[in-house]
Amino acid sequence: MPRAKSEGATTTKKTAGGKRGASPYNQFMKTELVKVKEENPSIAHREAFKLAASRWKNSEQNPNRIKA
């Protein structure tokens, strides 16, 4: 026997939320990867990504960098 819906029970719909903005790291990597590729056009993407990521460590845009 099927259950009857109870009075007052409502279903919730997911509200349309926007996409979350890019993190500071993602913004930095997007621009830095282009710079690395311009400096070294023959470098593999993987190596360019490693180089850009190592630059993030001391970047002004990095909120977690150790300030000396």
Predicted model as a PDB file, atoms N, CA, C, CB and O in Angstrom, pLDDT in the B-factor column:
MODEL        1                                                                  
ATOM      1  N   MET A   1       0.841  -1.169   0.000  1.00 67.00           N  
ATOM      2  CA  MET A   1       0.000   0.000   0.000  1.00 67.00           C  
ATOM      3  C   MET A   1       0.892   1.240   0.000  1.00 67.00           C  
ATOM      4  CB  MET A   1      -0.960  -0.006   1.215  1.00 67.00           C  
ATOM      5  O   MET A   1       1.763   1.353   0.862  1.00 67.00           O  
ATOM      6  N   PRO A   2       0.707   2.173  -0.935  1.00 71.00           N  
ATOM      7  CA  PRO A   2       1.560   3.370  -0.999  1.00 71.00           C  
ATOM      8  C   PRO A   2       1.293   4.307   0.161  1.00 71.00           C  
ATOM      9  CB  PRO A   2       1.345   4.110  -2.315  1.00 71.00           C  
ATOM     10  O   PRO A   2       0.177   4.410   0.670  1.00 71.00           O  
ATOM     11  N   ARG A   3       2.348   4.979   0.558  1.00 72.00           N  
ATOM     12  CA  ARG A   3       2.216   5.944   1.650  1.00 72.00           C  
ATOM     13  C   ARG A   3       1.659   7.253   1.124  1.00 72.00           C  
ATOM     14  CB  ARG A   3       3.571   6.179   2.344  1.00 72.00           C  
ATOM     15  O   ARG A   3       1.953   7.663   0.001  1.00 72.00           O  
ATOM     16  N   ALA A   4       0.872   7.886   1.928  1.00 67.00           N  
ATOM     17  CA  ALA A   4       0.338   9.196   1.563  1.00 67.00           C  
ATOM     18  C   ALA A   4       1.330  10.259   2.030  1.00 67.00           C  
ATOM     19  CB  ALA A   4      -1.084   9.432   2.193  1.00 67.00           C  
ATOM     20  O   ALA A   4       1.966  10.124   3.075  1.00 67.00           O  
ATOM     21  N   LYS A   5       1.446  11.303   1.240  1.00 66.00           N  
ATOM     22  CA  LYS A   5       2.338  12.385   1.641  1.00 66.00           C  
ATOM     23  C   LYS A   5       1.740  13.074   2.852  1.00 66.00           C  
ATOM     24  CB  LYS A   5       2.565  13.396   0.480  1.00 66.00           C  
ATOM     25  O   LYS A   5       0.537  13.320   2.937  1.00 66.00           O  
ATOM     26  N   SER A   6       2.628  13.375   3.781  1.00 64.00           N  
ATOM     27  CA  SER A   6       2.146  14.046   4.982  1.00 64.00           C  
ATOM     28  C   SER A   6       1.924  15.519   4.697  1.00 64.00           C  
ATOM     29  CB  SER A   6       3.134  13.866   6.144  1.00 64.00           C  
ATOM     30  O   SER A   6       2.601  16.110   3.855  1.00 64.00           O  
ATOM     31  N   GLU A   7       0.993  16.091   5.388  1.00 66.00           N  
ATOM     32  CA  GLU A   7       0.712  17.515   5.246  1.00 66.00           C  
ATOM     33  C   GLU A   7       1.915  18.307   5.755  1.00 66.00           C  
ATOM     34  CB  GLU A   7      -0.586  17.912   6.019  1.00 66.00           C  
ATOM     35  O   GLU A   7       2.492  17.953   6.783  1.00 66.00           O  
ATOM     36  N   GLY A   8       2.287  19.335   5.076  1.00 60.00           N  
ATOM     37  CA  GLY A   8       3.374  20.188   5.535  1.00 60.00           C  
ATOM     38  C   GLY A   8       4.748  19.721   5.093  1.00 60.00           C  
ATOM     39  O   GLY A   8       5.722  20.461   5.224  1.00 60.00           O  
ATOM     40  N   ALA A   9       4.841  18.529   4.583  1.00 57.00           N  
ATOM     41  CA  ALA A   9       6.141  18.054   4.106  1.00 57.00           C  
ATOM     42  C   ALA A   9       6.419  18.706   2.765  1.00 57.00           C  
ATOM     43  CB  ALA A   9       6.177  16.493   3.989  1.00 57.00           C  
ATOM     44  O   ALA A   9       5.610  18.632   1.840  1.00 57.00           O  
ATOM     45  N   THR A  10       7.549  19.331   2.678  1.00 59.00           N  
ATOM     46  CA  THR A  10       7.899  19.988   1.427  1.00 59.00           C  
ATOM     47  C   THR A  10       9.201  19.407   0.897  1.00 59.00           C  
ATOM     48  CB  THR A  10       8.020  21.518   1.620  1.00 59.00           C  
ATOM     49  O   THR A  10      10.045  18.920   1.648  1.00 59.00           O  
ATOM     50  N   THR A  11       9.329  19.473  -0.377  1.00 62.00           N  
ATOM     51  CA  THR A  11      10.593  19.058  -0.965  1.00 62.00           C  
ATOM     52  C   THR A  11      11.396  20.315  -1.257  1.00 62.00           C  
ATOM     53  CB  THR A  11      10.376  18.202  -2.262  1.00 62.00           C  
ATOM     54  O   THR A  11      10.846  21.355  -1.620  1.00 62.00           O  
ATOM     55  N   THR A  12      12.673  20.202  -1.096  1.00 63.00           N  
ATOM     56  CA  THR A  12      13.518  21.360  -1.362  1.00 63.00           C  
ATOM     57  C   THR A  12      14.174  21.195  -2.715  1.00 63.00           C  
ATOM     58  CB  THR A  12      14.582  21.543  -0.257  1.00 63.00           C  
ATOM     59  O   THR A  12      14.635  20.112  -3.079  1.00 63.00           O  
ATOM     60  N   LYS A  13      14.206  22.266  -3.436  1.00 64.00           N  
ATOM     61  CA  LYS A  13      14.870  22.257  -4.732  1.00 64.00           C  
ATOM     62  C   LYS A  13      16.208  22.944  -4.576  1.00 64.00           C  
ATOM     63  CB  LYS A  13      14.004  22.952  -5.826  1.00 64.00           C  
ATOM     64  O   LYS A  13      16.372  23.862  -3.773  1.00 64.00           O  
ATOM     65  N   LYS A  14      17.142  22.486  -5.349  1.00 65.00           N  
ATOM     66  CA  LYS A  14      18.436  23.126  -5.338  1.00 65.00           C  
ATOM     67  C   LYS A  14      18.298  24.503  -5.981  1.00 65.00           C  
ATOM     68  CB  LYS A  14      19.495  22.262  -6.076  1.00 65.00           C  
ATOM     69  O   LYS A  14      17.734  24.642  -7.066  1.00 65.00           O  
ATOM     70  N   THR A  15      18.807  25.489  -5.312  1.00 67.00           N  
ATOM     71  CA  THR A  15      18.749  26.819  -5.896  1.00 67.00           C  
ATOM     72  C   THR A  15      19.902  26.982  -6.866  1.00 67.00           C  
ATOM     73  CB  THR A  15      18.789  27.912  -4.803  1.00 67.00           C  
ATOM     74  O   THR A  15      20.964  26.381  -6.703  1.00 67.00           O  
ATOM     75  N   ALA A  16      19.684  27.774  -7.839  1.00 69.00           N  
ATOM     76  CA  ALA A  16      20.716  27.984  -8.848  1.00 69.00           C  
ATOM     77  C   ALA A  16      21.763  28.935  -8.298  1.00 69.00           C  
ATOM     78  CB  ALA A  16      20.108  28.536 -10.162  1.00 69.00           C  
ATOM     79  O   ALA A  16      21.550  30.147  -8.256  1.00 69.00           O  
ATOM     80  N   GLY A  17      22.879  28.395  -7.882  1.00 70.00           N  
ATOM     81  CA  GLY A  17      23.981  29.215  -7.395  1.00 70.00           C  
ATOM     82  C   GLY A  17      24.992  29.378  -8.504  1.00 70.00           C  
ATOM     83  O   GLY A  17      25.053  28.557  -9.419  1.00 70.00           O  
ATOM     84  N   GLY A  18      25.764  30.399  -8.434  1.00 78.00           N  
ATOM     85  CA  GLY A  18      26.777  30.637  -9.454  1.00 78.00           C  
ATOM     86  C   GLY A  18      28.007  29.792  -9.193  1.00 78.00           C  
ATOM     87  O   GLY A  18      28.149  29.167  -8.142  1.00 78.00           O  
ATOM     88  N   LYS A  19      28.890  29.787 -10.174  1.00 85.00           N  
ATOM     89  CA  LYS A  19      30.147  29.079  -9.983  1.00 85.00           C  
ATOM     90  C   LYS A  19      31.007  29.881  -9.018  1.00 85.00           C  
ATOM     91  CB  LYS A  19      30.884  28.855 -11.339  1.00 85.00           C  
ATOM     92  O   LYS A  19      30.919  31.106  -8.940  1.00 85.00           O  
ATOM     93  N   ARG A  20      31.822  29.169  -8.302  1.00 87.00           N  
ATOM     94  CA  ARG A  20      32.742  29.817  -7.386  1.00 87.00           C  
ATOM     95  C   ARG A  20      33.866  30.446  -8.194  1.00 87.00           C  
ATOM     96  CB  ARG A  20      33.299  28.811  -6.342  1.00 87.00           C  
ATOM     97  O   ARG A  20      34.278  29.894  -9.214  1.00 87.00           O  
ATOM     98  N   GLY A  21      34.354  31.565  -7.765  1.00 88.00           N  
ATOM     99  CA  GLY A  21      35.438  32.240  -8.461  1.00 88.00           C  
ATOM    100  C   GLY A  21      36.735  31.448  -8.360  1.00 88.00           C  
ATOM    101  O   GLY A  21      36.887  30.591  -7.489  1.00 88.00           O  
ATOM    102  N   ALA A  22      37.651  31.739  -9.246  1.00 87.00           N  
ATOM    103  CA  ALA A  22      38.940  31.046  -9.243  1.00 87.00           C  
ATOM    104  C   ALA A  22      39.738  31.460  -8.008  1.00 87.00           C  
ATOM    105  CB  ALA A  22      39.740  31.354 -10.544  1.00 87.00           C  
ATOM    106  O   ALA A  22      39.689  32.611  -7.574  1.00 87.00           O  
ATOM    107  N   SER A  23      40.463  30.510  -7.461  1.00 91.00           N  
ATOM    108  CA  SER A  23      41.297  30.779  -6.298  1.00 91.00           C  
ATOM    109  C   SER A  23      42.508  31.605  -6.726  1.00 91.00           C  
ATOM    110  CB  SER A  23      41.743  29.457  -5.618  1.00 91.00           C  
ATOM    111  O   SER A  23      42.839  31.653  -7.911  1.00 91.00           O  
ATOM    112  N   PRO A  24      43.166  32.249  -5.775  1.00 92.00           N  
ATOM    113  CA  PRO A  24      44.377  33.008  -6.135  1.00 92.00           C  
ATOM    114  C   PRO A  24      45.412  32.122  -6.837  1.00 92.00           C  
ATOM    115  CB  PRO A  24      45.002  33.640  -4.875  1.00 92.00           C  
ATOM    116  O   PRO A  24      46.090  32.576  -7.759  1.00 92.00           O  
ATOM    117  N   TYR A  25      45.534  30.873  -6.412  1.00 93.00           N  
ATOM    118  CA  TYR A  25      46.474  29.942  -7.041  1.00 93.00           C  
ATOM    119  C   TYR A  25      46.096  29.704  -8.504  1.00 93.00           C  
ATOM    120  CB  TYR A  25      46.506  28.600  -6.271  1.00 93.00           C  
ATOM    121  O   TYR A  25      46.956  29.741  -9.384  1.00 93.00           O  
ATOM    122  N   ASN A  26      44.829  29.465  -8.758  1.00 93.00           N  
ATOM    123  CA  ASN A  26      44.386  29.214 -10.130  1.00 93.00           C  
ATOM    124  C   ASN A  26      44.584  30.438 -11.018  1.00 93.00           C  
ATOM    125  CB  ASN A  26      42.919  28.797 -10.143  1.00 93.00           C  
ATOM    126  O   ASN A  26      44.983  30.308 -12.175  1.00 93.00           O  
ATOM    127  N   GLN A  27      44.311  31.609 -10.490  1.00 94.00           N  
ATOM    128  CA  GLN A  27      44.521  32.836 -11.254  1.00 94.00           C  
ATOM    129  C   GLN A  27      45.997  33.021 -11.579  1.00 94.00           C  
ATOM    130  CB  GLN A  27      43.993  34.050 -10.478  1.00 94.00           C  
ATOM    131  O   GLN A  27      46.354  33.373 -12.704  1.00 94.00           O  
ATOM    132  N   PHE A  28      46.853  32.780 -10.587  1.00 94.00           N  
ATOM    133  CA  PHE A  28      48.294  32.903 -10.783  1.00 94.00           C  
ATOM    134  C   PHE A  28      48.782  31.908 -11.823  1.00 94.00           C  
ATOM    135  CB  PHE A  28      49.037  32.693  -9.462  1.00 94.00           C  
ATOM    136  O   PHE A  28      49.540  32.269 -12.724  1.00 94.00           O  
ATOM    137  N   MET A  29      48.356  30.669 -11.704  1.00 95.00           N  
ATOM    138  CA  MET A  29      48.822  29.624 -12.618  1.00 95.00           C  
ATOM    139  C   MET A  29      48.379  29.908 -14.045  1.00 95.00           C  
ATOM    140  CB  MET A  29      48.306  28.254 -12.174  1.00 95.00           C  
ATOM    141  O   MET A  29      49.114  29.616 -14.989  1.00 95.00           O  
ATOM    142  N   LYS A  30      47.219  30.459 -14.211  1.00 95.00           N  
ATOM    143  CA  LYS A  30      46.717  30.764 -15.549  1.00 95.00           C  
ATOM    144  C   LYS A  30      47.627  31.770 -16.250  1.00 95.00           C  
ATOM    145  CB  LYS A  30      45.281  31.309 -15.473  1.00 95.00           C  
ATOM    146  O   LYS A  30      47.962  31.603 -17.423  1.00 95.00           O  
ATOM    147  N   THR A  31      48.019  32.801 -15.533  1.00 95.00           N  
ATOM    148  CA  THR A  31      48.880  33.819 -16.137  1.00 95.00           C  
ATOM    149  C   THR A  31      50.337  33.379 -16.186  1.00 95.00           C  
ATOM    150  CB  THR A  31      48.765  35.122 -15.370  1.00 95.00           C  
ATOM    151  O   THR A  31      51.036  33.655 -17.161  1.00 95.00           O  
ATOM    152  N   GLU A  32      50.793  32.708 -15.155  1.00 95.00           N  
ATOM    153  CA  GLU A  32      52.203  32.311 -15.079  1.00 95.00           C  
ATOM    154  C   GLU A  32      52.546  31.234 -16.103  1.00 95.00           C  
ATOM    155  CB  GLU A  32      52.533  31.811 -13.676  1.00 95.00           C  
ATOM    156  O   GLU A  32      53.653  31.225 -16.641  1.00 95.00           O  
ATOM    157  N   LEU A  33      51.628  30.344 -16.372  1.00 95.00           N  
ATOM    158  CA  LEU A  33      51.867  29.289 -17.352  1.00 95.00           C  
ATOM    159  C   LEU A  33      52.093  29.892 -18.737  1.00 95.00           C  
ATOM    160  CB  LEU A  33      50.683  28.299 -17.384  1.00 95.00           C  
ATOM    161  O   LEU A  33      52.921  29.402 -19.504  1.00 95.00           O  
ATOM    162  N   VAL A  34      51.366  30.943 -19.050  1.00 95.00           N  
ATOM    163  CA  VAL A  34      51.554  31.636 -20.332  1.00 95.00           C  
ATOM    164  C   VAL A  34      52.950  32.252 -20.383  1.00 95.00           C  
ATOM    165  CB  VAL A  34      50.466  32.734 -20.536  1.00 95.00           C  
ATOM    166  O   VAL A  34      53.629  32.159 -21.406  1.00 95.00           O  
ATOM    167  N   LYS A  35      53.384  32.880 -19.289  1.00 95.00           N  
ATOM    168  CA  LYS A  35      54.710  33.490 -19.230  1.00 95.00           C  
ATOM    169  C   LYS A  35      55.812  32.446 -19.405  1.00 95.00           C  
ATOM    170  CB  LYS A  35      54.893  34.229 -17.903  1.00 95.00           C  
ATOM    171  O   LYS A  35      56.775  32.662 -20.142  1.00 95.00           O  
ATOM    172  N   VAL A  36      55.660  31.315 -18.720  1.00 95.00           N  
ATOM    173  CA  VAL A  36      56.670  30.254 -18.803  1.00 95.00           C  
ATOM    174  C   VAL A  36      56.752  29.718 -20.228  1.00 95.00           C  
ATOM    175  CB  VAL A  36      56.344  29.105 -17.814  1.00 95.00           C  
ATOM    176  O   VAL A  36      57.845  29.485 -20.743  1.00 95.00           O  
ATOM    177  N   LYS A  37      55.608  29.525 -20.862  1.00 95.00           N  
ATOM    178  CA  LYS A  37      55.583  29.023 -22.242  1.00 95.00           C  
ATOM    179  C   LYS A  37      56.226  30.034 -23.201  1.00 95.00           C  
ATOM    180  CB  LYS A  37      54.127  28.723 -22.680  1.00 95.00           C  
ATOM    181  O   LYS A  37      56.887  29.636 -24.161  1.00 95.00           O  
ATOM    182  N   GLU A  38      56.038  31.337 -22.950  1.00 96.00           N  
ATOM    183  CA  GLU A  38      56.655  32.353 -23.798  1.00 96.00           C  
ATOM    184  C   GLU A  38      58.173  32.359 -23.624  1.00 96.00           C  
ATOM    185  CB  GLU A  38      56.078  33.738 -23.477  1.00 96.00           C  
ATOM    186  O   GLU A  38      58.911  32.539 -24.593  1.00 96.00           O  
ATOM    187  N   GLU A  39      58.640  32.161 -22.379  1.00 95.00           N  
ATOM    188  CA  GLU A  39      60.068  32.137 -22.099  1.00 95.00           C  
ATOM    189  C   GLU A  39      60.736  30.887 -22.668  1.00 95.00           C  
ATOM    190  CB  GLU A  39      60.306  32.217 -20.602  1.00 95.00           C  
ATOM    191  O   GLU A  39      61.876  30.941 -23.129  1.00 95.00           O  
ATOM    192  N   ASN A  40      60.027  29.769 -22.633  1.00 94.00           N  
ATOM    193  CA  ASN A  40      60.559  28.480 -23.073  1.00 94.00           C  
ATOM    194  C   ASN A  40      59.547  27.794 -23.989  1.00 94.00           C  
ATOM    195  CB  ASN A  40      60.896  27.574 -21.856  1.00 94.00           C  
ATOM    196  O   ASN A  40      58.818  26.911 -23.537  1.00 94.00           O  
ATOM    197  N   PRO A  41      59.485  28.175 -25.251  1.00 94.00           N  
ATOM    198  CA  PRO A  41      58.456  27.622 -26.140  1.00 94.00           C  
ATOM    199  C   PRO A  41      58.553  26.105 -26.360  1.00 94.00           C  
ATOM    200  CB  PRO A  41      58.535  28.309 -27.466  1.00 94.00           C  
ATOM    201  O   PRO A  41      57.549  25.457 -26.658  1.00 94.00           O  
ATOM    202  N   SER A  42      59.739  25.550 -26.215  1.00 95.00           N  
ATOM    203  CA  SER A  42      59.895  24.116 -26.487  1.00 95.00           C  
ATOM    204  C   SER A  42      59.699  23.241 -25.247  1.00 95.00           C  
ATOM    205  CB  SER A  42      61.265  23.857 -27.068  1.00 95.00           C  
ATOM    206  O   SER A  42      59.789  22.017 -25.340  1.00 95.00           O  
ATOM    207  N   ILE A  43      59.433  23.846 -24.101  1.00 94.00           N  
ATOM    208  CA  ILE A  43      59.274  23.092 -22.853  1.00 94.00           C  
ATOM    209  C   ILE A  43      57.953  22.312 -22.866  1.00 94.00           C  
ATOM    210  CB  ILE A  43      59.325  24.047 -21.628  1.00 94.00           C  
ATOM    211  O   ILE A  43      56.944  22.786 -23.388  1.00 94.00           O  
ATOM    212  N   ALA A  44      57.981  21.126 -22.292  1.00 95.00           N  
ATOM    213  CA  ALA A  44      56.772  20.303 -22.185  1.00 95.00           C  
ATOM    214  C   ALA A  44      55.805  20.955 -21.188  1.00 95.00           C  
ATOM    215  CB  ALA A  44      57.127  18.840 -21.740  1.00 95.00           C  
ATOM    216  O   ALA A  44      56.222  21.650 -20.261  1.00 95.00           O  
ATOM    217  N   HIS A  45      54.531  20.718 -21.397  1.00 94.00           N  
ATOM    218  CA  HIS A  45      53.514  21.324 -20.525  1.00 94.00           C  
ATOM    219  C   HIS A  45      53.734  20.933 -19.069  1.00 94.00           C  
ATOM    220  CB  HIS A  45      52.104  20.906 -20.972  1.00 94.00           C  
ATOM    221  O   HIS A  45      53.613  21.765 -18.170  1.00 94.00           O  
ATOM    222  N   ARG A  46      54.052  19.678 -18.847  1.00 96.00           N  
ATOM    223  CA  ARG A  46      54.256  19.194 -17.478  1.00 96.00           C  
ATOM    224  C   ARG A  46      55.395  19.953 -16.794  1.00 96.00           C  
ATOM    225  CB  ARG A  46      54.554  17.682 -17.482  1.00 96.00           C  
ATOM    226  O   ARG A  46      55.278  20.348 -15.634  1.00 96.00           O  
ATOM    227  N   GLU A  47      56.488  20.150 -17.516  1.00 96.00           N  
ATOM    228  CA  GLU A  47      57.633  20.864 -16.958  1.00 96.00           C  
ATOM    229  C   GLU A  47      57.307  22.344 -16.749  1.00 96.00           C  
ATOM    230  CB  GLU A  47      58.854  20.715 -17.878  1.00 96.00           C  
ATOM    231  O   GLU A  47      57.726  22.941 -15.757  1.00 96.00           O  
ATOM    232  N   ALA A  48      56.564  22.928 -17.677  1.00 95.00           N  
ATOM    233  CA  ALA A  48      56.157  24.328 -17.545  1.00 95.00           C  
ATOM    234  C   ALA A  48      55.269  24.495 -16.312  1.00 95.00           C  
ATOM    235  CB  ALA A  48      55.413  24.808 -18.823  1.00 95.00           C  
ATOM    236  O   ALA A  48      55.384  25.482 -15.585  1.00 95.00           O  
ATOM    237  N   PHE A  49      54.400  23.544 -16.087  1.00 95.00           N  
ATOM    238  CA  PHE A  49      53.505  23.598 -14.933  1.00 95.00           C  
ATOM    239  C   PHE A  49      54.307  23.506 -13.641  1.00 95.00           C  
ATOM    240  CB  PHE A  49      52.460  22.466 -14.999  1.00 95.00           C  
ATOM    241  O   PHE A  49      54.017  24.221 -12.682  1.00 95.00           O  
ATOM    242  N   LYS A  50      55.311  22.635 -13.606  1.00 95.00           N  
ATOM    243  CA  LYS A  50      56.155  22.501 -12.416  1.00 95.00           C  
ATOM    244  C   LYS A  50      56.889  23.801 -12.121  1.00 95.00           C  
ATOM    245  CB  LYS A  50      57.163  21.360 -12.597  1.00 95.00           C  
ATOM    246  O   LYS A  50      56.980  24.230 -10.971  1.00 95.00           O  
ATOM    247  N   LEU A  51      57.412  24.423 -13.178  1.00 95.00           N  
ATOM    248  CA  LEU A  51      58.144  25.676 -13.015  1.00 95.00           C  
ATOM    249  C   LEU A  51      57.213  26.779 -12.509  1.00 95.00           C  
ATOM    250  CB  LEU A  51      58.798  26.097 -14.345  1.00 95.00           C  
ATOM    251  O   LEU A  51      57.574  27.527 -11.600  1.00 95.00           O  
ATOM    252  N   ALA A  52      56.032  26.879 -13.086  1.00 95.00           N  
ATOM    253  CA  ALA A  52      55.064  27.884 -12.652  1.00 95.00           C  
ATOM    254  C   ALA A  52      54.640  27.641 -11.206  1.00 95.00           C  
ATOM    255  CB  ALA A  52      53.836  27.879 -13.574  1.00 95.00           C  
ATOM    256  O   ALA A  52      54.490  28.590 -10.437  1.00 95.00           O  
ATOM    257  N   ALA A  53      54.450  26.401 -10.840  1.00 94.00           N  
ATOM    258  CA  ALA A  53      54.046  26.067  -9.467  1.00 94.00           C  
ATOM    259  C   ALA A  53      55.157  26.414  -8.476  1.00 94.00           C  
ATOM    260  CB  ALA A  53      53.685  24.568  -9.357  1.00 94.00           C  
ATOM    261  O   ALA A  53      54.877  26.847  -7.358  1.00 94.00           O  
ATOM    262  N   SER A  54      56.417  26.225  -8.879  1.00 94.00           N  
ATOM    263  CA  SER A  54      57.514  26.574  -7.977  1.00 94.00           C  
ATOM    264  C   SER A  54      57.602  28.089  -7.788  1.00 94.00           C  
ATOM    265  CB  SER A  54      58.849  26.028  -8.518  1.00 94.00           C  
ATOM    266  O   SER A  54      58.024  28.554  -6.730  1.00 94.00           O  
ATOM    267  N   ARG A  55      57.211  28.856  -8.794  1.00 94.00           N  
ATOM    268  CA  ARG A  55      57.199  30.313  -8.678  1.00 94.00           C  
ATOM    269  C   ARG A  55      56.103  30.794  -7.730  1.00 94.00           C  
ATOM    270  CB  ARG A  55      57.013  30.949 -10.052  1.00 94.00           C  
ATOM    271  O   ARG A  55      56.215  31.872  -7.147  1.00 94.00           O  
ATOM    272  N   TRP A  56      55.050  30.001  -7.577  1.00 92.00           N  
ATOM    273  CA  TRP A  56      53.932  30.351  -6.692  1.00 92.00           C  
ATOM    274  C   TRP A  56      54.408  30.455  -5.244  1.00 92.00           C  
ATOM    275  CB  TRP A  56      52.798  29.306  -6.807  1.00 92.00           C  
ATOM    276  O   TRP A  56      53.903  31.270  -4.472  1.00 92.00           O  
ATOM    277  N   LYS A  57      55.368  29.634  -4.890  1.00 90.00           N  
ATOM    278  CA  LYS A  57      55.848  29.578  -3.508  1.00 90.00           C  
ATOM    279  C   LYS A  57      56.258  30.954  -2.980  1.00 90.00           C  
ATOM    280  CB  LYS A  57      57.023  28.620  -3.406  1.00 90.00           C  
ATOM    281  O   LYS A  57      55.970  31.286  -1.830  1.00 90.00           O  
ATOM    282  N   ASN A  58      56.929  31.758  -3.815  1.00 88.00           N  
ATOM    283  CA  ASN A  58      57.416  33.064  -3.373  1.00 88.00           C  
ATOM    284  C   ASN A  58      56.654  34.230  -3.989  1.00 88.00           C  
ATOM    285  CB  ASN A  58      58.873  33.198  -3.699  1.00 88.00           C  
ATOM    286  O   ASN A  58      57.091  35.377  -3.897  1.00 88.00           O  
ATOM    287  N   SER A  59      55.541  33.946  -4.602  1.00 91.00           N  
ATOM    288  CA  SER A  59      54.772  34.979  -5.284  1.00 91.00           C  
ATOM    289  C   SER A  59      54.082  35.917  -4.298  1.00 91.00           C  
ATOM    290  CB  SER A  59      53.741  34.342  -6.200  1.00 91.00           C  
ATOM    291  O   SER A  59      53.672  35.512  -3.210  1.00 91.00           O  
ATOM    292  N   GLU A  60      53.965  37.177  -4.704  1.00 90.00           N  
ATOM    293  CA  GLU A  60      53.236  38.169  -3.909  1.00 90.00           C  
ATOM    294  C   GLU A  60      51.752  37.804  -3.796  1.00 90.00           C  
ATOM    295  CB  GLU A  60      53.389  39.570  -4.531  1.00 90.00           C  
ATOM    296  O   GLU A  60      51.093  38.165  -2.821  1.00 90.00           O  
ATOM    297  N   GLN A  61      51.235  37.092  -4.788  1.00 90.00           N  
ATOM    298  CA  GLN A  61      49.814  36.733  -4.813  1.00 90.00           C  
ATOM    299  C   GLN A  61      49.491  35.572  -3.880  1.00 90.00           C  
ATOM    300  CB  GLN A  61      49.394  36.379  -6.225  1.00 90.00           C  
ATOM    301  O   GLN A  61      48.319  35.305  -3.613  1.00 90.00           O  
ATOM    302  N   ASN A  62      50.503  34.885  -3.385  1.00 89.00           N  
ATOM    303  CA  ASN A  62      50.309  33.729  -2.517  1.00 89.00           C  
ATOM    304  C   ASN A  62      50.012  34.200  -1.092  1.00 89.00           C  
ATOM    305  CB  ASN A  62      51.559  32.807  -2.540  1.00 89.00           C  
ATOM    306  O   ASN A  62      50.887  34.768  -0.440  1.00 89.00           O  
ATOM    307  N   PRO A  63      48.803  33.976  -0.606  1.00 87.00           N  
ATOM    308  CA  PRO A  63      48.459  34.439   0.749  1.00 87.00           C  
ATOM    309  C   PRO A  63      49.146  33.623   1.842  1.00 87.00           C  
ATOM    310  CB  PRO A  63      46.952  34.381   0.949  1.00 87.00           C  
ATOM    311  O   PRO A  63      49.182  34.047   2.997  1.00 87.00           O  
ATOM    312  N   ASN A  64      49.691  32.456   1.491  1.00 88.00           N  
ATOM    313  CA  ASN A  64      50.333  31.595   2.485  1.00 88.00           C  
ATOM    314  C   ASN A  64      51.849  31.657   2.469  1.00 88.00           C  
ATOM    315  CB  ASN A  64      49.906  30.190   2.274  1.00 88.00           C  
ATOM    316  O   ASN A  64      52.506  30.906   3.190  1.00 88.00           O  
ATOM    317  N   ARG A  65      52.410  32.537   1.660  1.00 82.00           N  
ATOM    318  CA  ARG A  65      53.868  32.570   1.580  1.00 82.00           C  
ATOM    319  C   ARG A  65      54.452  33.123   2.864  1.00 82.00           C  
ATOM    320  CB  ARG A  65      54.330  33.408   0.383  1.00 82.00           C  
ATOM    321  O   ARG A  65      53.829  33.923   3.561  1.00 82.00           O  
ATOM    322  N   ILE A  66      55.644  32.685   3.155  1.00 76.00           N  
ATOM    323  CA  ILE A  66      56.329  33.150   4.357  1.00 76.00           C  
ATOM    324  C   ILE A  66      56.999  34.476   4.019  1.00 76.00           C  
ATOM    325  CB  ILE A  66      57.375  32.092   4.876  1.00 76.00           C  
ATOM    326  O   ILE A  66      57.851  34.546   3.133  1.00 76.00           O  
ATOM    327  N   LYS A  67      56.610  35.508   4.725  1.00 70.00           N  
ATOM    328  CA  LYS A  67      57.138  36.833   4.466  1.00 70.00           C  
ATOM    329  C   LYS A  67      58.410  37.027   5.279  1.00 70.00           C  
ATOM    330  CB  LYS A  67      56.093  37.923   4.801  1.00 70.00           C  
ATOM    331  O   LYS A  67      58.412  36.869   6.500  1.00 70.00           O  
ATOM    332  N   ALA A  68      59.477  37.367   4.594  1.00 64.00           N  
ATOM    333  CA  ALA A  68      60.754  37.543   5.274  1.00 64.00           C  
ATOM    334  C   ALA A  68      61.006  38.981   5.632  1.00 64.00           C  
ATOM    335  CB  ALA A  68      61.877  37.032   4.422  1.00 64.00           C  
ATOM    336  O   ALA A  68      62.044  39.300   6.212  1.00 64.00           O  
TER     337      ALA A  68                                                      
ENDMDL                                                                          
END                                                                             
